[in-house]
């Protein structure tokens, strides 16, 4: 028989890998802001790594950062203790520090944001009787890579799963054997009212070094295999050969060598003046707003916030079928879904939209309406809270 939940617990302990400006972290930040105003429960947040939005997290909840702990495994105290043969004592001190932090919110539930092995460290320091909800933002190979050898324990420890798209639910069911009844699909969301540009289209085009009469196709994400920055470059090669005013800009961070390799390829195919890889930027909304089309060239992407942000700015979306959840948003009215990695067909759709301003406007307006109606945090947050409340109730 399962041990009962310790009495008197009311809070929610959230755990998140890093305070970076990625989709999962931003989704959690949006939710925590809503949670602070609308939920009748205390909260706290454990982070493995510090990052650029840790201050924003601190504005809405108590935060403990593993790498800032006095007993962080790589920290001076732990190194000294280990050299003296007291590694177990150092781990005990770290566990006690985190436990004391977590107990301030008296958690009745652990909410793991994302499916990642880094959460195992937190989970192993917690009362095993606490129920856990895992919000899965990963799809396909990424889910397997992030879970690594801890995947079985993460799956068994989770009481309920929140999948950020139907594609993620299918991946959990078919690839990980999670029963359908344990999964709630709650689509990713943004604070729609906060999505607005600070620069004009003319200013952005000038900054990129593009002509003022250019058509701008935007892509975004960390430069990595799953995000398909290399596919974006191939799309640019085909479209620019057919449409002389087309220009492409990839907005997102990457290692210096990754961006250098992409720039090398752009030079070799004669696109140095027509394609830009910006690295990380402070205000991505400026670029999304300046664009005419958002092209999602991801091989695997669960339900990227960049598409929702571009939709909120009235841009049509192009994406691949079978590459994640975005076809569930695009459907047949907000852009085009083309066969997986079919660059020629995607290029044809880009040219079609560039040549038809009325189509771009109609699809962009449909995208703007849909994101406001379905994907504002005010729509998704109450559903997430309902999963939290039901899980706590069922675990008693």
C-alpha positions as CSV (number, residue, x, y, z in Angstrom):
1,X,0.0,0.0,0.0
2,X,1.3,3.5,-0.9
3,X,2.2,5.7,2.0
4,X,-0.2,8.6,2.5
5,X,0.9,12.1,1.6
6,X,2.3,13.9,4.7
7,X,-0.5,16.0,6.2
8,X,-0.7,19.7,6.0
9,X,1.1,20.1,2.7
10,X,-0.3,22.7,0.3
11,X,2.4,24.0,-2.0
12,X,3.8,23.1,-5.4
13,X,7.6,22.6,-5.9
14,X,8.5,23.4,-9.5
15,X,11.7,22.1,-11.0
16,X,13.4,23.3,-14.1
17,X,16.8,22.6,-15.7
18,X,17.9,26.2,-16.5
19,X,16.7,29.8,-16.5
20,X,17.4,30.2,-20.2
21,X,15.2,31.9,-22.8
22,X,14.1,28.6,-24.3
23,X,10.5,27.5,-24.9
24,X,10.1,25.3,-21.8
25,X,11.5,27.9,-19.4
26,X,9.5,30.7,-20.9
27,X,6.3,28.6,-20.7
28,X,7.0,28.0,-17.1
29,X,7.6,31.7,-16.4
30,X,4.3,32.6,-18.1
31,X,2.5,30.0,-16.0
32,X,4.2,31.0,-12.7
33,X,3.1,34.6,-13.2
34,X,-0.5,33.5,-13.6
35,X,-0.2,31.0,-10.8
36,X,1.0,33.7,-8.3
37,X,-2.1,35.7,-9.1
38,X,-4.7,33.0,-9.4
39,X,-3.8,29.9,-7.4
40,X,-4.4,29.5,-3.7
41,X,-1.1,27.6,-3.1
42,X,2.4,28.6,-2.2
43,X,5.2,27.7,-4.7
44,X,8.9,27.4,-5.0
45,X,11.3,26.6,-7.9
46,X,14.4,24.5,-8.0
47,X,16.8,25.3,-10.9
48,X,19.8,23.2,-11.9
49,X,21.5,26.1,-13.7
50,X,21.3,29.9,-13.5
51,X,20.4,32.0,-16.5
52,X,19.2,35.2,-18.0
53,X,15.6,34.9,-16.7
54,X,16.4,33.8,-13.1
55,X,15.6,37.3,-11.8
56,X,12.2,37.1,-13.5
57,X,11.6,33.8,-11.8
58,X,12.6,35.3,-8.5
59,X,9.9,38.0,-9.0
60,X,7.2,35.4,-8.8
61,X,8.4,32.7,-6.5
62,X,11.2,31.5,-4.2
63,X,14.2,30.1,-6.2
64,X,17.0,27.7,-5.3
65,X,19.8,27.2,-7.9
66,X,21.8,24.1,-7.6
67,X,24.9,25.5,-9.2
68,X,24.8,28.4,-6.8
69,X,24.5,26.1,-3.8
70,X,27.2,26.2,-1.2
71,X,27.4,22.4,-1.7
72,X,27.2,22.3,-5.5
73,X,29.2,19.2,-6.6
74,X,31.7,21.3,-8.5
75,X,31.9,24.0,-5.8
76,X,34.9,24.7,-3.6
77,X,33.4,23.3,-0.4
78,X,32.4,20.0,-2.2
79,X,35.8,19.7,-3.9
80,X,37.6,20.2,-0.5
81,X,35.3,17.7,1.2
82,X,35.8,15.2,-1.5
83,X,39.6,15.6,-1.3
84,X,39.4,14.9,2.4
85,X,37.2,11.8,1.9
86,X,34.0,13.4,3.0
87,X,32.0,13.3,-0.3
88,X,29.0,11.6,1.3
89,X,28.9,14.4,3.9
90,X,29.0,17.0,1.2
91,X,26.0,15.3,-0.6
92,X,24.2,15.2,2.7
93,X,24.7,18.9,3.2
94,X,23.5,19.7,-0.3
95,X,20.4,17.5,0.3
96,X,19.7,19.2,3.6
97,X,20.0,22.7,2.0
98,X,17.6,21.9,-0.8
99,X,15.2,20.1,1.6
100,X,15.1,23.1,3.9
101,X,14.4,25.3,0.9
102,X,11.6,23.1,-0.4
103,X,9.9,22.7,2.9
104,X,9.3,26.5,3.1
105,X,6.5,25.9,0.6
106,X,5.4,22.7,2.2
107,X,4.9,20.9,-1.2
108,X,2.1,18.6,-1.8
109,X,3.3,18.0,-5.4
110,X,6.4,18.2,-7.6
111,X,5.9,19.7,-11.0
112,X,8.8,18.8,-13.3
113,X,9.0,21.1,-16.3
114,X,10.4,19.1,-19.2
115,X,11.5,15.5,-19.4
116,X,15.2,15.6,-18.6
117,X,17.7,13.6,-16.6
118,X,18.8,16.7,-14.8
119,X,15.6,16.5,-12.7
120,X,16.6,13.2,-11.2
121,X,19.0,15.0,-8.9
122,X,16.1,17.0,-7.4
123,X,13.8,14.1,-7.3
124,X,16.2,11.9,-5.4
125,X,16.5,14.6,-2.7
126,X,12.7,14.7,-2.1
127,X,10.2,12.7,-0.2
128,X,9.3,9.8,-2.5
129,X,5.6,10.0,-1.3
130,X,5.2,13.3,-3.1
131,X,3.2,12.9,-6.4
132,X,4.8,14.3,-9.5
133,X,3.5,15.9,-12.7
134,X,5.8,16.0,-15.6
135,X,5.2,18.7,-18.3
136,X,6.7,17.2,-21.5
137,X,8.0,19.7,-24.0
138,X,10.1,17.2,-25.9
139,X,9.3,15.2,-29.0
140,X,10.9,12.2,-30.6
141,X,14.7,11.8,-30.3
142,X,15.0,14.8,-28.1
143,X,12.8,13.2,-25.4
144,X,15.0,10.1,-25.4
145,X,18.3,12.1,-25.4
146,X,17.2,14.3,-22.5
147,X,15.9,11.4,-20.4
148,X,19.0,9.3,-21.0
149,X,19.5,6.4,-18.6
150,X,17.1,8.1,-16.1
151,X,14.1,7.7,-18.5
152,X,12.6,4.6,-16.7
153,X,12.7,6.2,-13.3
154,X,11.3,9.5,-14.6
155,X,8.5,7.6,-16.2
156,X,7.7,5.5,-13.2
157,X,7.9,8.4,-10.8
158,X,5.4,10.6,-12.7
159,X,1.8,10.4,-11.7
160,X,0.5,12.4,-14.6
161,X,1.9,13.8,-17.8
162,X,1.1,17.1,-19.5
163,X,1.9,16.9,-23.3
164,X,2.4,20.2,-25.0
165,X,0.9,18.9,-28.2
166,X,-0.9,15.9,-29.6
167,X,2.3,14.8,-31.3
168,X,4.0,14.7,-27.9
169,X,1.2,12.6,-26.5
170,X,1.6,10.1,-29.4
171,X,5.3,10.0,-28.8
172,X,4.9,9.2,-25.1
173,X,2.3,6.5,-25.8
174,X,4.0,4.8,-28.7
175,X,7.7,5.2,-27.9
176,X,7.6,5.2,-24.0
177,X,4.5,3.1,-23.3
178,X,2.7,5.7,-21.3
179,X,-1.0,4.9,-21.0
180,X,-3.3,7.5,-22.8
181,X,-5.3,8.1,-19.6
182,X,-2.2,9.4,-17.8
183,X,-1.6,12.1,-20.4
184,X,-3.4,15.5,-20.7
185,X,-2.7,17.5,-23.9
186,X,-2.4,21.2,-23.0
187,X,-0.9,23.2,-25.8
188,X,1.9,25.7,-25.3
189,X,0.9,29.3,-24.7
190,X,2.2,32.8,-24.6
191,X,1.2,36.1,-23.1
192,X,-0.3,37.4,-26.4
193,X,-0.7,41.0,-25.2
194,X,3.1,41.2,-24.6
195,X,4.1,40.2,-28.1
196,X,4.8,43.5,-29.9
197,X,7.7,44.9,-31.8
198,X,9.9,47.8,-30.7
199,X,11.4,48.5,-34.1
200,X,9.9,49.1,-37.5
201,X,10.2,46.8,-40.5
202,X,12.4,49.4,-42.2
203,X,14.8,49.5,-39.2
204,X,15.1,45.7,-39.1
205,X,15.8,45.4,-42.8
206,X,18.4,48.1,-42.6
207,X,20.0,46.4,-39.6
208,X,20.2,43.1,-41.5
209,X,21.6,44.9,-44.5
210,X,18.7,44.0,-46.8
211,X,16.9,46.2,-49.3
212,X,13.8,48.0,-48.1
213,X,11.7,46.3,-50.8
214,X,12.8,42.8,-49.8
215,X,10.5,40.0,-48.8
216,X,11.7,38.6,-45.5
217,X,11.4,34.9,-44.5
218,X,12.2,34.3,-40.9
219,X,13.3,31.1,-39.0
220,X,14.3,30.8,-35.4
221,X,15.7,28.5,-32.8
222,X,19.0,27.3,-31.4
223,X,21.3,26.1,-34.1
224,X,21.0,22.3,-33.7
225,X,20.0,19.2,-35.7
226,X,16.4,19.1,-34.6
227,X,15.8,22.8,-35.3
228,X,17.0,22.5,-38.9
229,X,19.0,25.7,-39.5
230,X,20.8,23.8,-42.3
231,X,17.4,23.0,-43.9
232,X,16.5,26.7,-43.6
233,X,19.6,27.5,-45.7
234,X,18.6,24.9,-48.3
235,X,15.1,26.5,-48.4
236,X,16.7,29.9,-49.0
237,X,18.8,28.5,-51.8
238,X,15.7,27.2,-53.7
239,X,13.5,30.3,-53.0
240,X,16.1,32.9,-53.9
241,X,16.7,31.2,-57.2
242,X,13.0,31.7,-58.0
243,X,12.3,35.0,-56.3
244,X,15.0,37.7,-56.5
245,X,13.6,39.9,-53.7
246,X,13.5,37.1,-51.2
247,X,15.7,37.4,-48.1
248,X,16.2,35.0,-45.2
249,X,17.0,35.6,-41.5
250,X,17.6,32.9,-38.9
251,X,17.1,34.3,-35.3
252,X,18.7,32.2,-32.6
253,X,21.8,31.2,-30.7
254,X,24.5,28.9,-31.8
255,X,28.1,28.1,-31.1
256,X,30.5,30.2,-33.0
257,X,31.7,27.3,-35.1
258,X,28.1,26.3,-36.0
259,X,27.2,29.7,-37.3
260,X,30.6,30.0,-39.1
261,X,29.8,26.7,-40.9
262,X,26.4,27.9,-42.0
263,X,27.9,31.2,-43.2
264,X,30.5,29.2,-45.1
265,X,27.7,27.2,-46.9
266,X,25.9,30.4,-47.6
267,X,29.0,31.9,-49.3
268,X,29.6,28.7,-51.3
269,X,26.1,28.8,-52.8
270,X,26.2,32.5,-53.4
271,X,23.8,33.6,-50.7
272,X,26.1,35.7,-48.5
273,X,24.0,38.8,-49.2
274,X,20.6,37.1,-48.9
275,X,20.8,35.1,-45.7
276,X,21.6,36.2,-42.2
277,X,22.3,34.1,-39.1
278,X,21.9,36.6,-36.2
279,X,22.9,34.5,-33.2
280,X,20.9,35.4,-30.0
281,X,19.1,38.7,-30.1
282,X,17.6,40.8,-27.3
283,X,14.3,41.5,-29.0
284,X,13.3,38.6,-31.4
285,X,9.8,40.1,-31.8
286,X,11.2,42.8,-33.9
287,X,12.4,40.3,-36.5
288,X,9.3,38.2,-36.4
289,X,7.2,41.4,-36.9
290,X,9.4,42.5,-39.8
291,X,9.0,39.1,-41.6
292,X,6.5,38.3,-44.2
293,X,6.5,34.5,-43.5
294,X,7.7,32.3,-40.6
295,X,9.3,29.1,-41.9
296,X,9.6,26.3,-39.3
297,X,12.2,24.0,-40.8
298,X,12.5,21.8,-37.7
299,X,13.0,18.1,-38.1
300,X,11.6,17.6,-34.6
301,X,9.9,20.3,-32.6
302,X,7.1,19.7,-30.1
303,X,5.2,23.1,-30.4
304,X,7.6,26.0,-30.6
305,X,6.7,29.3,-29.0
306,X,8.4,31.2,-31.8
307,X,5.6,30.1,-34.2
308,X,2.9,31.3,-31.7
309,X,4.7,34.7,-31.3
310,X,5.0,35.1,-35.1
311,X,1.3,34.2,-35.4
312,X,0.4,36.8,-32.7
313,X,2.1,39.3,-35.0
314,X,0.0,38.2,-38.0
315,X,2.4,36.0,-39.9
316,X,1.5,32.8,-41.8
317,X,3.4,29.7,-40.7
318,X,5.0,27.0,-42.9
319,X,6.1,23.7,-41.3
320,X,6.8,20.0,-42.1
321,X,4.3,17.2,-41.4
322,X,5.4,14.6,-39.0
323,X,8.0,16.9,-37.4
324,X,6.1,17.7,-34.2
325,X,3.0,19.5,-33.1
326,X,2.9,22.7,-35.2
327,X,0.6,21.2,-37.9
328,X,-2.0,21.0,-35.2
329,X,-1.9,24.8,-35.1
330,X,-1.4,25.6,-38.7
331,X,-4.2,23.3,-39.9
332,X,-5.6,24.6,-43.2
333,X,-6.0,28.2,-42.5
334,X,-2.8,29.7,-40.9
335,X,-0.2,28.7,-43.5
336,X,0.9,25.4,-45.1
337,X,2.0,22.0,-43.9
338,X,4.2,20.3,-46.4
339,X,5.7,16.7,-46.5
340,X,8.6,16.1,-44.1
341,X,11.8,17.7,-45.4
342,X,10.3,18.4,-48.8
343,X,12.2,21.6,-49.5
344,X,10.9,22.0,-53.0
345,X,7.3,21.9,-51.9
346,X,8.0,24.3,-49.0
347,X,9.8,26.7,-51.5
348,X,6.8,26.6,-53.8
349,X,4.5,27.6,-50.9
350,X,6.9,30.4,-49.9
351,X,6.8,31.8,-53.5
352,X,3.1,31.4,-53.6
353,X,2.6,33.5,-50.5
354,X,5.2,36.1,-51.6
355,X,3.3,36.5,-54.9
356,X,-0.1,36.8,-53.2
357,X,-0.3,39.6,-50.6
358,X,-4.0,38.8,-50.0
359,X,-3.2,35.2,-49.1
360,X,-0.4,36.3,-46.7
361,X,-2.8,38.7,-45.0
362,X,-5.7,36.3,-44.8
363,X,-3.6,33.5,-43.3
364,X,-1.7,35.9,-41.0
365,X,-4.9,37.2,-39.6
366,X,-6.3,33.7,-39.1
367,X,-3.1,32.9,-37.2
368,X,-3.4,36.0,-35.1
369,X,-7.0,35.1,-34.1
370,X,-6.2,31.5,-33.4
371,X,-3.3,32.2,-31.1
372,X,-5.4,34.7,-29.1
373,X,-8.3,32.3,-28.8
374,X,-6.4,29.1,-28.1
375,X,-2.9,29.8,-27.0
376,X,-2.9,32.7,-24.5
377,X,-1.7,31.8,-21.1
378,X,-5.1,32.7,-19.7
379,X,-6.5,29.7,-21.7
380,X,-3.9,27.1,-20.8
381,X,-3.0,28.0,-17.2
382,X,-6.4,27.1,-15.7
383,X,-6.1,23.7,-17.4
384,X,-2.6,23.1,-16.0
385,X,-3.8,24.1,-12.5
386,X,-6.7,21.7,-12.8
387,X,-4.2,18.8,-13.5
388,X,-2.2,19.9,-10.4
389,X,-5.3,20.0,-8.2
390,X,-6.6,16.6,-9.5
391,X,-3.2,15.0,-9.0
392,X,-3.0,16.3,-5.4
393,X,-6.5,15.1,-4.7
394,X,-6.1,11.7,-6.2
395,X,-2.8,11.1,-4.3
396,X,-4.4,11.6,-0.8
